[in-house]
Amino acid sequence: MASRMACRTGPVSQVAWSTARSRVPRVLPSTTRSTRCRPMRQSAAVSALYGAVWNTPTDAYLTLGLAHCFEKTDDGKLVDRYIIEPLSANSLECMANGGKTCYKHVFSTTLEQAQSRDKAALPAEFAEARFCEEYETRCDSAARTWLRPHALDNLLGIVPLGQVKSNFQYSVVDKRVLNFENVVDDDDNIKQDLSIDVYGRKAADEAAAALAADGASPVAGGAAEVAEEEEDDIDALLA
């Protein structure tokens, strides 16, 4: 439209150019605007939960563990469940040092490959397992722990890239129940020992005992007098 005005009247003035721009159809940008806002709102929601975008390198080293867990059924029985979870550097270091763990196997890969959820790229032991909740976010968090100097210098050899290891202190004695709910009630309260009494309970108990003793003494004295009178009556009859 601006070029058409220029053919008719010569050079386009600033006012005419502004008018021409204001007449550009507004239907076209509306779709683009709504399409662009959706990812922004999603990013804001993620940032509210986990902070800003981390920009972790996609080729960052990452370990995935196959966790042997349990779920409680409606009738109270425990059934086996196998979960694929990312492992942080300090968690794998603890396992390598002999710590007991519910992880049967550990596989090393890259962040990009792990977040693809491609089970074909994982060892056969992982085929029947399911991915943990918030899997992608936890992968990103765990991958960042492997970028720290200590992990880069000392821990990458525990499970070399692309290999699977199973020589850990695997144990399910302390079962990890996925749907366990910890309901706290008054029976869970622990009464503080009097040796570390900080609320003055011992003094309060002693005061209550003293009051009880004072209240009971007249009753005891009255009972003694009644017993003595009964003995005197019996002696009088016998005489």
C-alpha positions in Angstrom: 0.0 0.0 0.0 2.9 2.3 0.7 4.3 1.8 -2.8 0.9 2.4 -4.3 0.7 5.8 -2.5 4.1 6.6 -3.7 3.1 6.1 -7.3 0.2 8.5 -6.9 1.6 11.3 -4.8 5.4 10.9 -4.9 7.5 10.3 -1.9 5.6 8.9 1.1 5.6 11.1 4.1 6.1 9.8 7.7 2.4 10.3 8.5 1.4 8.3 5.4 3.8 5.5 6.2 2.5 5.3 9.7 -1.1 5.2 8.4 -0.1 2.5 5.9 1.4 0.3 8.6 -1.6 0.7 10.8 -3.8 -0.7 8.0 -1.9 -4.0 7.7 -4.4 -6.9 8.3 -4.4 -8.0 11.9 -5.7 -11.5 11.3 -2.3 -12.9 10.3 -0.3 -12.2 13.5 -3.1 -13.5 15.8 -2.3 -17.1 15.0 1.5 -16.5 15.4 1.0 -14.7 18.6 -1.0 -17.5 20.2 1.4 -20.1 18.9 4.4 -18.4 20.4 2.8 -17.7 23.8 2.1 -21.4 24.6 5.7 -22.4 25.0 6.4 -19.3 27.0 3.7 -20.1 29.4 5.0 -23.7 29.7 8.5 -22.5 30.3 7.2 -20.2 33.0 5.5 -23.1 34.7 8.6 -25.2 34.6 10.7 -22.3 35.8 8.4 -21.8 38.8 9.0 -25.4 39.9 12.6 -26.0 38.9 14.2 -22.6 38.2 15.4 -21.1 35.0 16.4 -23.1 31.9 19.6 -25.0 32.7 21.1 -25.4 29.2 22.8 -28.6 30.1 24.9 -30.0 27.2 23.0 -32.8 25.4 26.2 -34.9 25.2 26.7 -34.7 29.0 27.5 -38.0 30.7 24.6 -39.6 32.7 23.9 -42.9 34.5 20.6 -44.7 34.6 19.8 -47.2 37.3 17.3 -50.0 37.3 15.6 -49.8 40.7 13.8 -52.8 42.3 10.8 -51.3 44.0 7.5 -52.5 45.3 3.9 -51.4 45.2 1.2 -52.3 47.7 -2.0 -53.6 46.3 -5.5 -53.1 47.7 -5.3 -56.3 49.7 -2.0 -55.3 51.3 0.3 -57.5 49.2 3.6 -56.1 47.8 4.3 -56.6 44.1 7.6 -56.1 42.3 8.1 -52.9 40.2 11.2 -52.0 38.3 11.8 -48.3 37.7 14.4 -46.6 35.4 15.8 -43.6 37.3 18.8 -41.2 36.6 21.6 -41.5 39.2 23.5 -38.5 40.4 27.3 -38.7 40.7 27.3 -38.8 44.5 24.7 -41.6 44.6 26.8 -43.8 42.3 29.9 -43.0 44.3 28.2 -44.3 47.4 27.1 -47.4 45.6 30.7 -48.0 44.4 32.0 -47.7 47.9 29.8 -50.6 49.1 26.6 -48.9 50.1 23.5 -51.0 50.0 21.2 -50.2 47.1 18.0 -51.3 45.4 19.6 -50.7 42.0 20.3 -54.0 40.2 22.0 -52.5 37.1 23.5 -49.2 36.2 23.9 -48.1 32.5 25.9 -45.0 31.4 24.7 -42.9 28.4 24.3 -39.3 27.4 21.6 -36.8 28.4 20.2 -36.6 24.9 19.9 -40.4 24.6 18.4 -40.8 28.0 15.7 -38.2 27.5 14.7 -39.8 24.2 13.1 -42.7 26.3 14.3 -45.1 23.6 14.4 -48.5 25.4 16.0 -50.0 22.3 19.1 -48.1 23.1 19.1 -49.4 26.7 20.4 -52.8 27.9 17.9 -55.8 27.8 17.6 -55.7 31.6 15.8 -52.3 31.3 13.2 -53.5 28.7 10.3 -54.3 31.1 10.9 -51.4 33.5 9.0 -48.1 33.4 10.4 -44.6 33.6 10.2 -42.7 36.9 8.1 -39.7 37.5 9.4 -36.3 36.2 12.0 -38.4 34.3 13.3 -35.7 31.9 13.8 -33.1 34.7 15.5 -35.6 36.9 17.8 -36.6 34.0 18.8 -33.0 33.6 19.5 -32.6 37.3 21.6 -35.7 37.5 23.6 -34.9 34.4 24.6 -31.6 35.9 26.1 -33.4 38.9 28.4 -35.3 36.5 29.8 -32.0 35.2 31.4 -31.2 38.5 35.2 -31.4 38.8 35.3 -34.3 41.3 32.9 -36.4 39.1 34.8 -35.7 35.9 38.2 -36.5 37.5 37.3 -39.5 39.7 33.9 -41.1 39.0 33.5 -41.6 35.2 35.4 -44.9 35.4 32.9 -46.5 37.7 30.6 -47.2 34.7 32.3 -46.3 31.4 30.2 -44.7 28.8 27.9 -47.2 27.0 28.5 -50.0 29.5 26.3 -51.6 32.1 27.5 -52.7 35.6 25.8 -54.9 38.2 28.5 -55.5 40.8 26.9 -53.3 43.5 25.7 -54.2 47.0 22.1 -55.0 45.8 19.6 -55.5 48.6 15.8 -55.2 49.1 15.8 -56.0 52.8 14.6 -52.4 53.4 11.9 -52.4 50.7 11.2 -49.3 48.8 7.4 -49.0 48.4 6.3 -46.5 45.7 2.8 -45.9 46.9 3.6 -45.9 50.6 1.8 -43.2 52.6 3.1 -42.1 56.0 0.2 -41.2 58.2 1.3 -39.6 61.5 -1.0 -39.7 64.6 -0.6 -39.0 68.3 0.7 -42.5 68.9 3.9 -41.5 67.1 4.7 -38.9 69.7 7.7 -39.8 71.9 7.5 -38.8 75.5 10.6 -36.9 76.6 12.7 -38.5 79.3 12.7 -36.7 82.6 16.5 -36.6 82.6 16.3 -34.0 79.8 13.1 -32.4 81.0 12.9 -28.9 79.6 9.2 -28.3 80.2 9.2 -28.6 84.0 7.1 -31.8 83.9 9.0 -33.3 86.9 8.2 -30.3 89.1 4.6 -30.3 88.0 4.2 -34.1 88.8 5.8 -33.6 92.2 3.4 -30.7 93.0 0.4 -32.8 91.9 1.6 -35.7 94.1 1.9 -33.3 97.1 -1.6 -32.0 96.6 -3.0 -35.5 96.3 -1.2 -36.5 99.6 -2.6 -33.5 101.4 -6.1 -34.3 100.2 -5.8 -37.9 101.2 -4.4 -37.3 104.8 -7.8 -36.1 106.4 -9.5 -39.2 104.9 -6.8 -41.4 106.3 -7.0 -39.8 109.7 -10.8 -40.2 109.8 -10.6 -43.8 108.9 -8.1 -44.4 111.7 -10.5 -42.7 114.2 -13.4 -44.9 113.1 -11.3 -48.0 113.5 -10.2 -47.0 117.0 -13.8 -46.4 118.0 -14.8 -49.8 116.7 -12.1 -51.4 118.8 -13.2 -49.6 121.9 -16.8 -50.8 121.4 -15.6 -54.4 121.0 -13.6 -54.1 124.2 -16.6 -52.7 126.1 -18.8 -55.6 125.0 -16.2 -58.2 126.0 -15.8 -56.6 129.4 
